[in-house]
Amino acid sequence: MSESILSWFSWWGSSDWIVRGVFIVLIIASLLSWSVMLYKMWQLSTLHRREKQLNRSLASKKQEITSQSLQNRNFQPSLQLLNIADDWLKTAQQPDRKAIEANMAQALMEQRIKLENGLTFLATVGSSAPFIGLLGTVWGIMHALQGLGGEAALSMDMIAGPVSEALVATAVGLFAAIPAVMSYNMLVRKLRRLTSIMEGNALLTVNQTLEKLTTTTAKQTVLEIK
């Protein structure tokens, strides 16, 4: 068992530092991409659940939802939307749907940019790792053939060993790239679903804010008439 495991790493001693460097870079990229994958899956799943709960609360209108009620949460995209709504209720004199919708749209864009953190890294690993691995393979094959150049007679065994060792770089590149690409596509889909719920929450927040402003303005008008 131990001999078979050691045989998998026998290429390390015969390879040069270019191939070793490619191997180390790809292993580090793979570990980092897995860390980003797991964190983003947890983050988007948690936010999706929270935004869904907030959407139900806003739609039911059973209780008033304000930014203070969400302050205990470390990060929730709709918290900024509710902060905008609170500011409008304190400063706005007349209901202005276009203005508040513009502020909400800007806030949604900022939140989406924050949520996209890490996805660029996954896309970079997924697109570049196979080529980095291919670089290591080409370099390893060239290095192996140069070492065999002085041999009078070449056999298949003499060529197959160095070539198979050089192909390890391509295998590691694919090992890093395939999970990164698959997780990137899955996370983009999760982000789209989350963004859709956030847009719904923004629309509900706009409607409720305008209703409150209209009610407040009507009450002030009645008091002025009296």
ROTIMI-846925 format. One record per atom (N, C-alpha, C): x, z, y; residue in one letter. Coordinates in steps of 0.2 Angstrom, whole numbers, plus 2048, in hexadecimal, padded with zeros to 3 digits. Layout:
N
XZYa ...
***
This chain:
226
8048007FAm 800800800m 804800806m 809804806s 80E80580Cs 8127FF80Ds 8147FC807e 8187F5808e 8147F080Be 80D7EF809s 8097EA80Bs 8087EB813s 8077F1815i 8077F281Ci 80D7F1820i 8137F281Dl 8197F1821l 81A7E9821l 8187E681Cs 8197DE81Cs 8157DB822s 8107DE824w 80C7DB82Aw 8107DC830w 8157E0831f 8197E1837f 8207DF835f 8217DC830s 8287DA82Fs 82B7D4834s 8267D1837w 8287CC83Cw 82B7CF842w 82A7D5843w 82C7D984Aw 8347D884Aw 8377DA844g 83E7DA844g 8427D3845g 83E7CE843s 8417C7844s 83F7C484As 83A7C684Es 8387C3854s 83C7C585As 83C7C185Fd 8407C3865d 83B7C686Ad 83E7C8870w 83A7CC874w 8347C9878w 8347C2878i 82F7BE87Bi 8297BF877i 8297BE870v 8247BF86Cv 8217C686Bv 8267CB86Br 8247D286Cr 8217D4872r 8237D1878g 8207D287Eg 8197D087Eg 8187CA87Bv 8117C787Bv 80C7CB877v 80F7CE871f 80B7D286Df 8097D9870f 80E7DC874i 80D7E2877i 8077E187Di 8087DB881v 8037DA886v 7FC7D9883v 7FC7D587El 7F57D487Bl 7F27DB878l 7F67DF875i 7F37E5872i 7F17EA878i 7F57EA87Ei 7F37EE883i 7EC7EB886i 7EC7E4887a 7E67E1889a 7E07E2885a 7E17E287Es 7DB7E487As 7D97EB87Bs 7DE7F087Bl 7DC7F787Cl 7D87F8882l 7DA7F5888l 7D77F588El 7D07F288El 7D07EC88Bs 7C97E988Bs 7C47ED887s 7C67F0881w 7C27F487Dw 7BF7FA881w 7C47FD885s 7C280388As 7BD80188Fs 7BE7FB892v 7B97F8897v 7B27F7894v 7B37F488Em 7AC7F288Am 7A87F8889m 7AB7FD886l 7A8804884l 7A580788Bl 7A9807890y 7A780A896y 7A1807899y 7A280089Ak 79C7FC89Dk 7967FC899k 7967FC892m 7907FD88Em 78D80388Fm 791809890w 78E80F891w 78B80F898w 78E80D89Dq 78C80D8A4q 7868098A5q 7868038A3l 7807FE8A4l 77A8018A0l 77B80489As 775806896s 77280C899s 77781189Ct 7748178A0t 7708158A6t 7738108AAl 77080E8B0l 76980B8AFl 7698078A9h 7638038A7h 75D8088A6h 75F80D8A2r 75A8138A1r 7588168A7r 75C8188ACr 75B81B8B2r 7568178B6r 7588118B7e 75580C8BBe 74E80B8B9e 74D80B8B2k 74780A8AFk 7428108B0k 7458168B0q 74181C8B1q 73F81C8B9q 74381A8BDl 74281A8C4l 73C8148C6l 73D80F8C2n 7388098C3n 73180C8C1n 7308108BCr 72A8128BAr 7278178BFr 72C81C8C1s 72A8218C6s 72781D8CDs 72B8188CFl 7298158D5l 7228118D4l 72180E8CEa 71B80A8CDa 71580F8CCa 7168158C9s 7118198C8s 70E81D8CFs 71381E8D3k 7128218DAk 70F8298D9k 71082C8D3k 70E8328D1k 7128388D5k 7188368D7q 71C83B8DBq 7218378E0q 7228398E5e 7268368EAe 72E8368E8e 7318308E8i 7388308E6i 73C82E8ECi 7418338EDt 7458328F3t 74C8328F1t 7518318F5s 7588318F4s 75A8388F2s 75783D8F4q 7598448F3q 7578468EBq 7528438E9s 7518448E2s 7568418DDs 75A83C8DFl 75F8398DBl 76683B8DDl 7678408E1q 76D8428E3q 7728458DEq 76E8488D9n 77284C8D3n 7758478CEn 7738408CFr 77683B8CAr 77D8388CEr 7828378C9n 7888358CCn 78882E8CFn 78482A8CCf 7848238CFf 77D8208CCf 77981E8D0q 77381A8CEq 7728158D4q 77280E8D2p 7718098D7p 76C80A8DCp 76680C8DAs 76080D8DEs 7618128E3s 7668178E2l 76781C8E7l 7688198EEl 76C8148EEq 76D8118F5q 76780E8F8q 76380B8F4l 75C8088F6l 75880D8F9l 7588138F6l 7538198F8l 75781C8FFl 75D81C8FFn 76081E905n 75E81990Bn 75E81390Ai 75C80E90Fi 75580F911i 75181090Ca 74A81290Ea 749818912a 74D81D910d 74C824914d 74F82391Bd 75481F91Cd 75681D923d 751819927d 74E815924w 749811927w 743815929w 74181A925l 73B81E927l 73D82392Dl 74482492Dk 746829933k 747825939k 74981F939t 74B81B93Ft 746816941t 74381393Da 73E80D93Ea 73880F942a 73780B947q 73180C94Bq 72B808948q 72C802946q 7277FD944q 7297FA93Dq 7247F9938p 7267F6932p 7287EF933p 72E7EE930d 7317E7930d 7347E5929d 7307E1926r 7317E091Fr 7387DC91Er 7387D7922k 73E7D3921k 7457D7922k 7457DB927a 74B7DF928a 74D7E4923a 7487E7920i 7497EC91Bi 74B7E8914i 7487E2913e 7497DE90De 7507DC90Ee 7537DA914a 75A7D8915a 75F7DD913a 75D7E3915n 7617E9914n 7617EA90Cn 75C7EA909m 75B7EB902m 75F7E68FEm 75F7E0900a 7627DA8FDa 76A7DB8FDa 76C7DD903q 7737DF904q 7757E58FFq 7717EA8FFa 7737F08FBa 7737ED8F3a 76E7E98F1l 76E7E78EAl 7757E38E9l 7777DF8EEm 77D7DB8ECm 7837DF8ECm 7837E48F0e 7897E98F0e 7897ED8E9e 7837EF8E7q 7837F28E0q 7857EE8DAq 7837E88DBr 7847E38D5r 78C7E28D5r 78F7E18DBi 7967E08DBi 79A7E68D8i 7977EC8D9k 79A7F28D6k 7997F28CFk 7937F08CCl 7927F08C5l 7967EB8C1l 7987E68C5e 79C7E18C2e 7A47E28C1e 7A67E88C3n 7AC7EB8C2n 7AE7EB8BBn 7B37E88B9g 7B57E88B2g 7B47E28AEg 7AE7DE8B0l 7AC7D88ADl 7B27D38AEl 7B57D38B4t 7BA7CD8B5t 7C07CE8B0t 7C17D58AFf 7C77D68ABf 7C57D38A3f 7BF7D58A1l 7BD7D289Al 7BE7CB89Al 7BB7C789Fa 7BB7C08A0a 7C27BD8A0a 7C77C18A3t 7CE7BF8A4t 7D17C089Dt 7D07C5899v 7D37C6893v 7D07C188Ev 7CA7C088Eg 7C77BB889g 7C97B488Ag 7CB7B2891s 7CD7AB892s 7D47AA891s 7D87AF892s 7DF7AF893s 7E37B188Cs 7E07B6889a 7E37B9883a 7E57B387Da 7E17AF87Cp 7E37AA877p 7E97A5879p 7E97A4880f 7EF7A0882f 7F57A4882f 7F57AA884i 7FB7AF883i 7FD7AF87Ci 7F87B0878g 7FA7B0870g 7FD7AA86Eg 7FB7A4871l 7FD79D86Fl 80479D872l 80679F878l 80C79F87Bl 8117A3876l 80F7A9873g 8147AC86Fg 8157A9868g 8107A5866t 8107A1860t 81579B861t 814798866v 819792867v 820794868v 82179986Cw 82779C86Dw 82A79E866w 8267A2862g 8297A485Cg 82B79F857g 827799857i 828794853i 82E790855i 82F78F85Cm 83578C85Em 83B79085Dm 83B79785Dh 84079B85Ch 84279B854h 83D79B850a 83E79A849a 841794847a 83F78E84Al 842788848l 84978784Al 84B78A850q 85278A852q 85678E84Eq 85379484Bg 857797846g 859794840g 85478F83El 85578B838l 858785839l 85A78383Fg 85D77D840g 86477C83Dg 86878183Bg 86E780838g 86E780831g 86878182Ee 868781826e 86877A824e 86C77981Ea 86D77381Ba 867770818a 864775814a 85D773811a 858778812a 852775814l 84D779816l 847779811l 84477F80Fs 83F77F80As 83978280Es 83378180Bm 82D78380Em 82D78B80Fm 83078F80Ad 83079680Bd 834798812d 839794813m 83E796819m 83A79481Fm 83578F81Fi 83178E825i 82B792826i 828793820a 821796820a 82279E823a 8277A1821g 8287A8824g 8287A982Bg 82D7A582Fp 82D7A6836p 8277A3839p 82479E837v 81E79B83Av 8187A0839v 8177A3833s 8127A8833s 8137AE837s 8197B0838e 81A7B583Ce 8197B4844e 81A7AD846a 8197AB84Ca 8117AB84Ea 80D7A9848l 8067A9849l 8037B084Al 8067B5849v 8037BC84Bv 8017BC852v 8057B9856a 8037B985Da 7FD7B685Fa 7FB7B185Ct 7F57AD85Dt 7EF7B285At 7F07B5854a 7EB7B9851a 7EA7BF856a 7EF7C2858v 7EE7C885Dv 7EA7C5863v 7EC7BF866g 7E87BD86Cg 7E17BC86Ag 7DF7B9864l 7D87B8863l 7D57BF862l 7D87C485Ff 7D67CB85Ef 7D47CE864f 7D87CC86Aa 7D67CF870a 7D17CB874a 7D17C5873a 7CC7C0877a 7C57C1874a 7C47C086Ei 7BD7C086Bi 7B97C686Di 7BB7CC86Cp 7B67D186Ep 7B57D1876p 7BA7CF87Aa 7BA7CF881a 7B47CA883a 7B47C4880v 7AF7BF882v 7A87C1880v 7A87C487Am 7A17C6877m 79E7CC87Bm 7A27D087Ds 7A07D6881s 79E7D4888s 7A27CF88By 7A17CD892y 79A7CA892y 7997C588Dn 7927C288Dn 78C7C788Cn 78D7CC888m 7887D1887m 7877D588Dm 78D7D7891l 78C7DB897l 7897D889Cl 78B7D189Dv 7887CD8A2v 7807CD8A1v 77E7CC89Br 7777CD89Ar 7747D389Cr 7777D989Ak 7757E089Ck 7747E08A3k 7797DE8A7l 77A7DE8AEl 7747DA8B1l 7727D58AEr 76D7D18B1r 7667D58B0r 7657D88AAr 75F7DC8A9r 75F7E28AEr 7647E58AFl 7657EB8B4l 7637E88BBl 7667E38BDt 7657E08C4t 75E7DE8C5t 75A7DC8BFs 7537DA8C0s 74F7E08C1s 7517E68BEi 74D7EC8BFi 74F7EF8C6i 7557EE8C8m 7577F18CFm 7537ED8D4m 7527E68D3e 74E7E28D8e 7477E58D8e 7447E68D2g 73E7E98D2g 73D7EF8D6g 7427F48D5n 7427FA8D8n 7437F98E0n 7477F48E2a 7477F38E9a 7417F18ECa 73D7EC8E8l 7377EA8EBl 7327F08ECl 7317F48E6l 72D7FA8E7l 72F7FE8ECl 7357FF8EDt 7378048F3t 7368018FAt 7367FA8FAv 7347F7901v 72D7F8902v 7297F78FDn 7227F78FEn 7207FE900n 7238038FCq 72180A8FEq 72380C905q 72980A907t 72C80C90Dt 728809913t 725802912l 7217FF917l 71A803917l 718805911e 711809912e 71280F915e 718813914k 719819918k 71A81891Fk 71D812921l 71E811928l 71880F92Cl 71480B928t 70D80992Bt 70980F92Ct 709814927t 70581A927t 70781E92Dt 70E81F92Et 710823933t 70F82093At 71081993Bt 70E816941t 707816943t 70281693Ea 6FB81793Fa 6F981E942a 6FD82393Ek 6FB82A941k 6FE82B948k 704828949q 706829950q 702825955q 6FF81F953t 6FA81C958t 6F4820959t 6F1823954v 6EB827955v 6ED82D959v 6F2830958l 6F483695Cl 6F5834964l 6F882E965e 6F982C96Ce 6F282A96Fe 6ED82796Bi 6E782696Ei 6E382C970i 6E483296Bk 6E183896Dk 6E483B973k 
***
